[in-house]
Amino acid sequence: MARTKGAAASSANETEVRRDRGCAIGRIGTQASRPSGTAFLTEGPAIVQYLADLKPEAGLAPAVGTMARVRLQEWLNFITSEVHAGSMPLFNRALPEEALVIFRDRLFRRLDFIEVNLASRDYLVGDGFTVADAYLFTVLGWMKGFSIDFDRWPATAHYMRRIGARASVQAALAREAETSPVA
């Protein structure tokens, strides 16, 4: 894997990156994407909105400047800060069980919030699939690796089955299975 130096477009700081499968891994350990070939983006909500805005006709994000877009951003930030980041300690096999229980309980309260919201609608934002649904599906997919099933959250379990059955999601999962993980 080649090591390169790339300048972040939004900052004067140099960012050392590793490249793999069209992505780059930033020095702070976050995955970065270089979708335009000119700038590194390092946070999931920024990356998915950028990609959605490249093809607005796909309807993966509401129009900029609308309340629906603000709701999308609200969900993306909740997913990244409360569910994605909240599940990260569970990857640490060195943590004692007492600590893991604390992190699981906190994560379960976030899953309770998601459950309440999905009990009354099919998607997180509006009447259709958005990048927020793609992001939540991805992060919730990690739960099986932590032996967390969704029996406690039936609306969330139904959501996961419905999103997972989408042809585009099946195609993405198949492509992902064909590639090696980033080292």
Contacts in CASP RR format, 6 or more apart in sequence:
PFRMAT RR
TARGET T0000
AUTHOR 0000-0000-0000
METHOD contacts of the structure
MODEL  1
MARTKGAAASSANETEVRRDRGCAIGRIGTQASRPSGTAFLTEGPAIVQY
LADLKPEAGLAPAVGTMARVRLQEWLNFITSEVHAGSMPLFNRALPEEAL
VIFRDRLFRRLDFIEVNLASRDYLVGDGFTVADAYLFTVLGWMKGFSIDF
DRWPATAHYMRRIGARASVQAALAREAETSPVA
1 18 0 8 1.000
1 19 0 8 1.000
1 20 0 8 1.000
1 183 0 8 1.000
2 18 0 8 1.000
2 19 0 8 1.000
3 16 0 8 1.000
3 17 0 8 1.000
3 18 0 8 1.000
4 16 0 8 1.000
4 17 0 8 1.000
4 19 0 8 1.000
5 14 0 8 1.000
5 15 0 8 1.000
5 16 0 8 1.000
5 17 0 8 1.000
6 14 0 8 1.000
6 15 0 8 1.000
6 16 0 8 1.000
6 17 0 8 1.000
6 40 0 8 1.000
7 13 0 8 1.000
7 14 0 8 1.000
7 15 0 8 1.000
8 14 0 8 1.000
8 15 0 8 1.000
8 39 0 8 1.000
8 40 0 8 1.000
8 42 0 8 1.000
9 38 0 8 1.000
9 39 0 8 1.000
9 40 0 8 1.000
10 39 0 8 1.000
15 26 0 8 1.000
15 27 0 8 1.000
15 32 0 8 1.000
15 40 0 8 1.000
15 42 0 8 1.000
16 26 0 8 1.000
16 27 0 8 1.000
17 24 0 8 1.000
17 25 0 8 1.000
17 26 0 8 1.000
17 27 0 8 1.000
17 32 0 8 1.000
17 40 0 8 1.000
18 24 0 8 1.000
18 25 0 8 1.000
18 26 0 8 1.000
18 182 0 8 1.000
20 182 0 8 1.000
20 183 0 8 1.000
21 179 0 8 1.000
21 182 0 8 1.000
22 33 0 8 1.000
22 34 0 8 1.000
23 31 0 8 1.000
23 32 0 8 1.000
23 33 0 8 1.000
23 34 0 8 1.000
23 182 0 8 1.000
24 31 0 8 1.000
24 32 0 8 1.000
24 33 0 8 1.000
24 34 0 8 1.000
24 40 0 8 1.000
25 31 0 8 1.000
25 32 0 8 1.000
25 182 0 8 1.000
26 32 0 8 1.000
26 40 0 8 1.000
26 42 0 8 1.000
28 42 0 8 1.000
30 42 0 8 1.000
30 43 0 8 1.000
31 42 0 8 1.000
31 44 0 8 1.000
31 182 0 8 1.000
32 40 0 8 1.000
32 41 0 8 1.000
32 42 0 8 1.000
33 40 0 8 1.000
33 41 0 8 1.000
33 47 0 8 1.000
33 50 0 8 1.000
33 51 0 8 1.000
34 40 0 8 1.000
34 41 0 8 1.000
35 41 0 8 1.000
35 47 0 8 1.000
35 50 0 8 1.000
35 51 0 8 1.000
35 54 0 8 1.000
36 50 0 8 1.000
41 47 0 8 1.000
41 50 0 8 1.000
43 80 0 8 1.000
44 76 0 8 1.000
44 80 0 8 1.000
44 135 0 8 1.000
45 73 0 8 1.000
45 76 0 8 1.000
45 77 0 8 1.000
45 79 0 8 1.000
45 80 0 8 1.000
45 135 0 8 1.000
48 60 0 8 1.000
48 61 0 8 1.000
48 76 0 8 1.000
48 131 0 8 1.000
48 132 0 8 1.000
48 134 0 8 1.000
48 135 0 8 1.000
49 61 0 8 1.000
49 72 0 8 1.000
49 73 0 8 1.000
49 76 0 8 1.000
49 131 0 8 1.000
51 60 0 8 1.000
51 131 0 8 1.000
52 58 0 8 1.000
52 59 0 8 1.000
52 60 0 8 1.000
52 61 0 8 1.000
52 130 0 8 1.000
52 131 0 8 1.000
53 61 0 8 1.000
53 64 0 8 1.000
56 63 0 8 1.000
59 130 0 8 1.000
60 129 0 8 1.000
60 130 0 8 1.000
60 131 0 8 1.000
60 134 0 8 1.000
61 69 0 8 1.000
61 72 0 8 1.000
61 130 0 8 1.000
61 131 0 8 1.000
62 68 0 8 1.000
62 69 0 8 1.000
62 71 0 8 1.000
62 72 0 8 1.000
62 125 0 8 1.000
62 126 0 8 1.000
62 130 0 8 1.000
63 69 0 8 1.000
68 125 0 8 1.000
68 126 0 8 1.000
71 125 0 8 1.000
71 126 0 8 1.000
72 124 0 8 1.000
72 125 0 8 1.000
72 130 0 8 1.000
72 131 0 8 1.000
72 132 0 8 1.000
75 124 0 8 1.000
75 125 0 8 1.000
75 132 0 8 1.000
75 136 0 8 1.000
76 131 0 8 1.000
76 132 0 8 1.000
76 135 0 8 1.000
78 110 0 8 1.000
78 113 0 8 1.000
79 132 0 8 1.000
79 135 0 8 1.000
79 136 0 8 1.000
79 139 0 8 1.000
80 135 0 8 1.000
82 110 0 8 1.000
83 107 0 8 1.000
83 110 0 8 1.000
83 111 0 8 1.000
83 114 0 8 1.000
83 136 0 8 1.000
83 139 0 8 1.000
83 140 0 8 1.000
84 135 0 8 1.000
84 139 0 8 1.000
86 103 0 8 1.000
86 106 0 8 1.000
86 107 0 8 1.000
86 110 0 8 1.000
87 107 0 8 1.000
87 139 0 8 1.000
87 142 0 8 1.000
87 143 0 8 1.000
87 146 0 8 1.000
89 95 0 8 1.000
89 99 0 8 1.000
89 100 0 8 1.000
89 103 0 8 1.000
90 100 0 8 1.000
90 103 0 8 1.000
90 104 0 8 1.000
90 107 0 8 1.000
90 146 0 8 1.000
95 103 0 8 1.000
104 146 0 8 1.000
104 148 0 8 1.000
107 148 0 8 1.000
108 152 0 8 1.000
111 152 0 8 1.000
111 153 0 8 1.000
111 156 0 8 1.000
112 153 0 8 1.000
114 136 0 8 1.000
114 153 0 8 1.000
114 156 0 8 1.000
115 152 0 8 1.000
115 153 0 8 1.000
115 154 0 8 1.000
115 155 0 8 1.000
115 156 0 8 1.000
117 124 0 8 1.000
118 124 0 8 1.000
118 155 0 8 1.000
118 156 0 8 1.000
118 158 0 8 1.000
118 159 0 8 1.000
119 155 0 8 1.000
122 128 0 8 1.000
122 159 0 8 1.000
122 162 0 8 1.000
123 129 0 8 1.000
123 130 0 8 1.000
123 133 0 8 1.000
124 130 0 8 1.000
124 132 0 8 1.000
124 133 0 8 1.000
124 136 0 8 1.000
125 132 0 8 1.000
125 133 0 8 1.000
129 163 0 8 1.000
129 166 0 8 1.000
133 163 0 8 1.000
134 163 0 8 1.000
134 169 0 8 1.000
137 160 0 8 1.000
137 163 0 8 1.000
137 164 0 8 1.000
137 169 0 8 1.000
140 150 0 8 1.000
140 156 0 8 1.000
140 160 0 8 1.000
141 160 0 8 1.000
143 149 0 8 1.000
143 150 0 8 1.000
149 157 0 8 1.000
150 156 0 8 1.000
150 157 0 8 1.000
150 160 0 8 1.000
151 157 0 8 1.000
163 169 0 8 1.000
164 170 0 8 1.000
164 173 0 8 1.000
END
